[in-house]
Amino acid sequence: MVEARSLNAYVVDIYVSCVSSAHSVTSKGFHLVIVSTTVETDDPEAELTPGLDLLAPIKEKYVY
């Protein structure tokens, strides 16, 4: 969890969940990561940036 108070421009927390081959979810060497928050603006991808920045390099990304 990335706490909102550590992100000056944000009011809500950002949550990061990760699963991998250890959970029998992905192929070995890959991780499936879900980054989520409560959307406050018209640009949800920008709001997720602090959480996404923790994950570099990202092979594929979907924003819904």
C-alpha positions in Angstrom: 0.0 0.0 0.0 1.2 3.5 -0.9 -0.3 5.8 1.7 -1.9 9.0 0.4 -0.1 11.1 3.1 3.2 10.1 1.4 1.9 11.4 -1.9 1.3 15.1 -1.5 -1.2 15.5 -4.3 -3.4 12.5 -3.4 -6.2 12.0 -0.9 -6.7 8.2 -1.2 -4.3 5.3 -0.8 -2.9 3.3 -3.7 -3.0 -0.5 -3.3 -0.6 -2.9 -5.0 -1.2 -6.7 -5.1 1.2 -9.2 -6.7 0.9 -12.9 -7.6 3.4 -15.1 -9.5 4.2 -18.7 -10.4 4.5 -19.4 -6.7 0.7 -19.0 -6.6 0.3 -21.0 -9.9 -1.0 -17.9 -11.6 1.8 -17.0 -14.1 4.7 -18.5 -15.9 8.0 -18.7 -14.0 9.8 -15.3 -14.1 6.6 -13.3 -14.5 4.4 -11.5 -12.0 0.8 -10.3 -12.2 0.4 -7.1 -10.4 -2.8 -5.2 -9.7 -2.5 -1.5 -8.8 -5.8 0.1 -7.6 -7.1 3.3 -6.1 -10.3 5.4 -5.9 -10.3 7.6 -8.9 -10.5 11.3 -8.1 -9.9 12.9 -11.6 -10.6 12.3 -15.2 -7.1 10.7 -15.7 -7.1 7.4 -13.7 -3.8 6.3 -15.2 -2.0 9.4 -13.9 -3.4 8.7 -10.4 -1.9 5.2 -10.5 1.6 6.5 -11.6 3.2 6.3 -8.1 2.2 2.6 -7.8 3.2 1.8 -11.4 6.6 3.5 -10.9 7.4 0.7 -8.4 7.1 -2.0 -11.0 9.5 -1.1 -13.8 9.9 -2.7 -16.3 6.3 -3.4 -17.2 5.8 -5.8 -20.1 2.1 -5.2 -20.6 -0.3 -2.8 -19.0 -4.1 -2.5 -19.0 -6.0 0.4 -17.5 -9.7 -0.1 -16.8 
